[in-house]
Amino acid sequence: MTTRKPRIGEVDGIDYFFVSREEFEERIKNNGFLEYAEFVGEYYGTPIDYIETQLDKGKEVIVEIEVQGALQVREKSPDAVFIFIVPPSKKSLIDRLKVRGTEEDAKIQERIEKAKREFGLAYKYDYIVVNDEVNNAADRIYAIIRAEHAKTERSIHRYYKLMEEEKDV
């Protein structure tokens, strides 16, 4: 959820839930976010009711959030998996922001400075993925998800239950 205006091609309810600052602040007062932060003058947050609905449906939830929000989630959900995604270089970050064409140079510089500060907290994440090419980065993220599913601490309880339920031959 965000208070910023949609970019060209973004759809409310798909890319973000676009809301007013007042509505966002009301949700903050009512503990309606798993995490939230103010970033370059706009609020961004993850509505807790949306996450709970998806989890109740048995879906896995991937949340794209900045560092401040990730640290909030780490406190609330220590078993969550955290992946820090980085550009291959500072120059590629600048180029990507400029090509997007949605922000003035001052905002781009603000984002770059924030990225530098955030990278200083990358050690608090479980993994780092370089977003050099979308398909390569996606493959790395899928590999992490598959590996996390196979972790003993995440899966052993299910197998204990299976062993108890199945009858001996």
NUKEDREN-117333 format. One line per field, with one value per residue: residue number from 1; chain; x, y, z of N, C-alpha, C in turn. Coordinates in steps of 0.001 Angstrom, whole numbers, padded with zeros to 6 digits. Layout:
<recs>
num: NUM	...
cadena: A	...
nc1: X	...
nc2: Y	...
nc3: Z	...
cac1: X	...
cac2: Y	...
cac3: Z	...
cc1: X	...
cc2: Y	...
cc3: Z	...
</recs>
This chain:
<recs>
num: 1	2	3	4	5	6	7	8	9	10	11	12	13	14	15	16	17	18	19	20	21	22	23	24	25	26	27	28	29	30	31	32	33	34	35	36	37	38	39	40	41	42	43	44	45	46	47	48	49	50	51	52	53	54	55	56	57	58	59	60	61	62	63	64	65	66	67	68	69	70	71	72	73	74	75	76	77	78	79	80	81	82	83	84	85	86	87	88	89	90	91	92	93	94	95	96	97	98	99	100	101	102	103	104	105	106	107	108	109	110	111	112	113	114	115	116	117	118	119	120	121	122	123	124	125	126	127	128	129	130	131	132	133	134	135	136	137	138	139	140	141	142	143	144	145	146	147	148	149	150	151	152	153	154	155	156	157	158	159	160	161	162	163	164	165	166	167	168	169
cadena: A	A	A	A	A	A	A	A	A	A	A	A	A	A	A	A	A	A	A	A	A	A	A	A	A	A	A	A	A	A	A	A	A	A	A	A	A	A	A	A	A	A	A	A	A	A	A	A	A	A	A	A	A	A	A	A	A	A	A	A	A	A	A	A	A	A	A	A	A	A	A	A	A	A	A	A	A	A	A	A	A	A	A	A	A	A	A	A	A	A	A	A	A	A	A	A	A	A	A	A	A	A	A	A	A	A	A	A	A	A	A	A	A	A	A	A	A	A	A	A	A	A	A	A	A	A	A	A	A	A	A	A	A	A	A	A	A	A	A	A	A	A	A	A	A	A	A	A	A	A	A	A	A	A	A	A	A	A	A	A	A	A	A	A	A	A	A	A	A
nc1: 000867	000507	001083	001884	001416	000057	002278	002654	000813	000601	-001615	-004240	-004554	-003275	-000503	000040	-001834	-003275	-003586	-004913	-002964	-004165	-005835	-003883	-002483	-004495	-004724	-002229	-002584	-004408	-002965	-002668	-000732	001778	004283	005638	006805	008218	009270	011258	009398	006887	004466	004837	003595	002766	-000240	-001560	-003875	-004252	-002004	-002454	-004811	-003887	-002027	-003762	-005066	-003226	-001170	002106	003833	005386	007075	007884	009906	011463	014507	014009	011361	011695	013216	011336	009531	011170	011342	008692	008176	010208	010809	010557	011949	014622	015640	018061	018113	020245	021569	023759	025747	026607	026341	024529	022257	021732	021307	019004	017111	016998	016162	013624	012253	010511	011103	012640	016039	016909	015356	016214	018880	018447	017352	019560	021402	019983	019980	022689	022951	021178	022406	024359	023067	022664	023728	021944	020125	019093	019991	021717	020956	022029	020674	021179	020221	016846	015742	017871	018145	015598	015729	017663	016309	014119	015562	016440	013977	013142	015200	014762	012321	013146	014627	015471	014410	012049	010554	010569	008610	006279	006919	007287	004671	003459	004694	003642	000942	000718	000192	001992	003542
nc2: -001160	002252	005816	007238	008503	006555	005136	005341	002835	001304	-000501	-000105	-002160	-004219	-003595	-001926	-000934	002000	004745	007508	009813	010275	008015	006032	006781	006392	003623	003038	003942	002030	-000304	-001668	-002650	-004956	-004066	-000796	002204	005448	006733	008655	010797	009607	007257	003742	000484	-002771	-004231	-005902	-007466	-008301	-009935	-011958	-013079	-014195	-016088	-017715	-018916	-020709	-019841	-018815	-015917	-013225	-010374	-007208	-004998	-002161	-001702	-000738	-001564	-004333	-004960	-004505	-006555	-008752	-008696	-009337	-011702	-013988	-016370	-015870	-015491	-013604	-011706	-009800	-007627	-006485	-004060	-004673	-002763	000587	002413	001082	001157	003939	004366	002762	004082	006530	005812	004925	007306	008635	010286	013283	014559	015241	013597	011129	011185	011227	008670	007114	007754	006738	004022	003422	003679	001686	-000629	-001013	-002447	-004944	-007275	-008187	-009713	-012913	-013774	-012541	-011259	-010562	-008401	-008638	-009415	-009847	-012507	-014127	-013238	-013924	-016723	-017264	-016448	-018220	-020570	-020178	-020185	-022846	-024210	-023342	-024566	-027171	-027221	-028700	-027780	-026558	-028549	-031012	-031501	-032016	-034478	-036097	-036178	-037512	-040015	-040888	-041094	-042979	-046442	-049212	-051710
nc3: 000000	-000712	-000509	-002633	-005990	-008690	-011107	-014682	-016183	-013876	-011730	-009480	-006655	-007874	-008556	-006391	-003486	-003812	-001808	000133	002106	004556	004889	005016	007341	009190	009164	010245	012884	013713	013866	011408	009695	008628	008312	007831	006265	005761	002785	000791	001102	000842	002053	002455	002800	004192	004211	006928	007047	004410	003973	005892	004864	002460	003436	004899	002796	002060	000506	-000535	000477	-000960	-000226	-001284	000062	001681	003605	006275	006705	006385	008630	010602	010021	010482	013247	013931	012565	012823	011479	008819	005518	004332	001635	000187	-002402	-004873	-007180	-010014	-010061	-008982	-011030	-012733	-011140	-011075	-013827	-014240	-012667	-013975	-016573	-016053	-015785	-014044	-011993	-010752	-010929	-008321	-006644	-007564	-006745	-004007	-003655	-004350	-002324	-000160	-000860	-000538	002266	003076	002091	003936	005863	004872	005879	007747	006482	005063	002602	-000336	-003465	-006669	-008924	-011856	-014354	-015112	-015433	-014513	-011847	-010894	-011130	-009179	-006877	-006905	-006468	-003865	-002515	-003025	-001687	000932	001456	001678	003962	007019	009486	008641	007460	008832	010800	009378	008234	010463	011326	009165	009417	011810	011196	009129	008725	010025	008037
cac1: 000000	001334	000435	002338	000527	000437	003060	001963	000688	000326	-003034	-004609	-004924	-002362	000860	-000060	-003108	-002980	-004517	-004557	-002121	-005062	-006237	-002696	-002211	-005546	-004309	-001107	-003173	-005143	-002046	-003094	000375	002853	005396	005442	007896	008122	010418	011279	008204	005646	004328	004709	003370	002171	-001449	-001506	-005051	-004020	-001027	-003118	-005747	-003111	-001487	-004894	-005367	-002121	-000237	003341	003766	006658	006840	008990	009929	012793	015191	013326	010214	012180	013629	010090	009002	012090	010927	007373	008168	011604	010997	010483	013219	014912	016554	018461	018349	021130	021917	025130	026678	025982	025988	023298	021160	021453	020722	017644	016244	016823	015384	012229	011713	009394	011559	013633	017399	017035	014760	017110	020036	017948	017227	020911	021947	019266	020479	024000	022711	020525	023349	025061	022281	022456	024143	020804	019313	019549	020605	021870	020809	022358	019683	021901	019246	015636	015616	018912	017779	014426	016206	018337	015275	013413	016454	016382	012672	013184	016101	014111	011296	013801	015322	014965	013588	010755	009814	010616	007354	005342	007288	006957	003219	003200	005152	002711	-000361	000765	000225	003134	003208
cac2: 000000	003449	007111	007896	008395	005447	005415	004921	001390	000651	-000713	-000187	-003509	-005167	-003152	-001413	-000331	003424	005362	008848	009880	010175	006614	005291	007114	005750	002227	003005	004058	000808	-001447	-002368	-002996	-005851	-003120	000392	003172	006611	006687	009837	011616	008847	006060	002421	-000480	-004063	-004421	-007194	-008273	-008905	-011021	-013051	-013712	-015025	-017225	-018595	-019652	-021630	-019254	-018212	-014476	-012536	-008960	-006349	-003877	-001610	-002240	-000388	-002459	-005703	-005117	-004620	-007900	-009683	-008719	-009969	-013023	-014411	-017507	-015405	-015514	-012249	-011655	-008428	-007569	-005365	-003910	-005115	-001654	001883	003000	000457	001698	005283	004225	002228	005133	007557	005248	004866	008610	009033	011163	014291	014227	015351	012375	010026	011287	010827	007209	006545	007899	005778	002686	003254	003443	000391	-001725	-001214	-003371	-006193	-008415	-008636	-010556	-014292	-013948	-011382	-011616	-009477	-008276	-008267	-009627	-010280	-013976	-014679	-012917	-014735	-018098	-017318	-016344	-019512	-021554	-019919	-020656	-024313	-024645	-023088	-025608	-028433	-027114	-029621	-027095	-026194	-029688	-032238	-031712	-032622	-035885	-036790	-036387	-038568	-041288	-041274	-041387	-044176	-047706	-050079	-052840
cac3: 000000	-000765	-000688	-003861	-007144	-009585	-012312	-015904	-016326	-012599	-011488	-008066	-006256	-008523	-008273	-005022	-003134	-003761	-000861	000593	003298	005710	005031	005439	008740	009988	009299	011192	014229	014025	013726	010207	008816	009048	008341	007005	006356	004898	001884	-000073	001261	000678	002872	001844	003861	003866	005029	007607	006706	003093	004168	006615	003933	001531	004185	005209	001571	001812	-000458	-000051	000288	-001193	000005	-001711	000990	001922	004783	007519	006807	006578	010027	011374	009790	011146	014655	014066	011913	012736	010578	007438	004792	003869	000491	-000137	-003847	-005193	-008592	-010235	-009844	-008692	-012323	-013239	-010336	-011578	-015163	-014113	-012142	-015011	-017679	-015612	-016143	-013179	-010915	-011079	-010488	-006859	-006070	-007913	-005842	-002689	-003690	-004372	-000971	000680	-001222	000118	003699	003240	001858	005201	006692	004126	006708	008543	005606	004927	001288	-001217	-004874	-007586	-009997	-013067	-015414	-014417	-015410	-013634	-010460	-010559	-010927	-007869	-005839	-006896	-005851	-002420	-002029	-003024	-000617	002217	001638	002014	005250	008032	010486	008063	006927	009625	011526	008444	008051	011712	011318	008193	009969	012870	010611	008283	009454	009741	007167
cc1: 000910	000482	000904	001332	000985	001296	002258	001985	000415	-001177	-003268	-005078	-004072	-000920	000992	-001535	-002764	-004029	-004038	-003664	-002975	-005481	-005068	-002430	-003269	-005213	-003142	-001647	-003845	-004292	-002389	-001994	001303	004112	004985	006629	007550	009402	010268	009936	006870	005646	004232	004484	002712	000970	-001474	-002704	-004896	-003070	-001697	-004098	-005006	-002548	-002586	-005311	-004272	-001111	001040	003266	005175	006362	008084	008951	011353	013289	014461	012133	010639	012598	012413	009513	009869	011718	009636	007337	009590	011852	010866	011883	013430	015987	016802	018826	019140	021336	023366	026173	025897	025514	024691	022085	020759	020776	019279	016673	015976	015955	013906	011518	010592	009799	012612	014983	017569	016479	015642	018307	019645	017836	018602	021546	021287	019759	021830	023830	022113	021495	024175	024335	022035	022822	023005	019859	019911	020334	020780	021781	021127	021346	020382	020994	018035	015547	016649	018564	016580	014835	016881	017321	014482	014260	016457	015076	012658	014063	015459	013017	011922	014534	014663	014023	012208	009916	009725	009307	006308	005649	007081	005471	002855	003566	004194	001375	-000373	000892	001465	002673	003433
cc2: 001219	004708	007809	007672	007220	005955	004919	003395	000649	000609	-000857	-001603	-004586	-004799	-002685	-001155	001145	004102	006762	008747	009692	008722	005766	005523	006520	004275	002087	003025	002772	-000461	-002308	-002790	-004019	-005012	-001900	001312	004365	006651	007808	010566	010910	007655	004823	001443	-001746	-004285	-005831	-008066	-008962	-010098	-012214	-013797	-014647	-016262	-018218	-019428	-020657	-021113	-018809	-016731	-013932	-011052	-008189	-005093	-003372	-002066	-001949	-001316	-003894	-005940	-005204	-006029	-008929	-009812	-009506	-011404	-013536	-015601	-017123	-015431	-014145	-012275	-010192	-008409	-006301	-005262	-004362	-004022	-000385	002536	002394	000930	003072	005206	003746	003301	006202	007052	005188	006184	009121	010031	012148	013890	014274	014108	011163	010023	010854	009298	006541	006622	006911	004358	002415	002940	002059	-000760	-002011	-002157	-004710	-007418	-008950	-009545	-011964	-014513	-012595	-011904	-010386	-009503	-007758	-008345	-010268	-011805	-014619	-014447	-013759	-016183	-018245	-017281	-017645	-020585	-021396	-020459	-022179	-024827	-024445	-024120	-026921	-028382	-028009	-028917	-026704	-027417	-030903	-032533	-032401	-034113	-036695	-037135	-037509	-039943	-041783	-041713	-042690	-045431	-048485	-051245	-054141
cc3: 000000	-000907	-001957	-004976	-008014	-010745	-013515	-015981	-015023	-012343	-009989	-007744	-006893	-008161	-006825	-004749	-002951	-002894	-000505	001823	004561	005957	005533	006926	009675	010207	010273	012620	014672	013886	012516	009262	009456	009214	007542	007215	005478	004085	000870	-000095	001087	001619	001981	002984	003355	004770	005629	007251	005354	003217	004842	005713	002983	002230	004536	003996	001230	000810	000238	-000380	000131	-001101	-000418	-000856	001163	003296	006088	007751	007057	008021	010946	011237	010497	012622	014854	013547	011748	011819	009106	006828	004166	002791	000152	-001622	-004160	-006705	-008784	-010013	-009509	-009994	-012865	-012445	-010854	-012941	-015096	-013618	-013199	-016157	-017323	-015913	-015274	-012108	-011410	-010479	-008974	-006171	-006365	-006981	-004426	-002600	-003658	-002987	-000016	000405	-000569	001600	003928	003037	003107	006142	006008	004958	007576	007751	005545	003646	000616	-002647	-005699	-008728	-011248	-014288	-014743	-014320	-014493	-012164	-010017	-010307	-009567	-006732	-005754	-006218	-004328	-001844	-001967	-001895	000747	002497	002102	003355	006284	008997	009962	007704	007837	010351	010644	008286	009324	011732	010344	008754	011058	012306	009824	009151	009075	008876	007896
</recs>
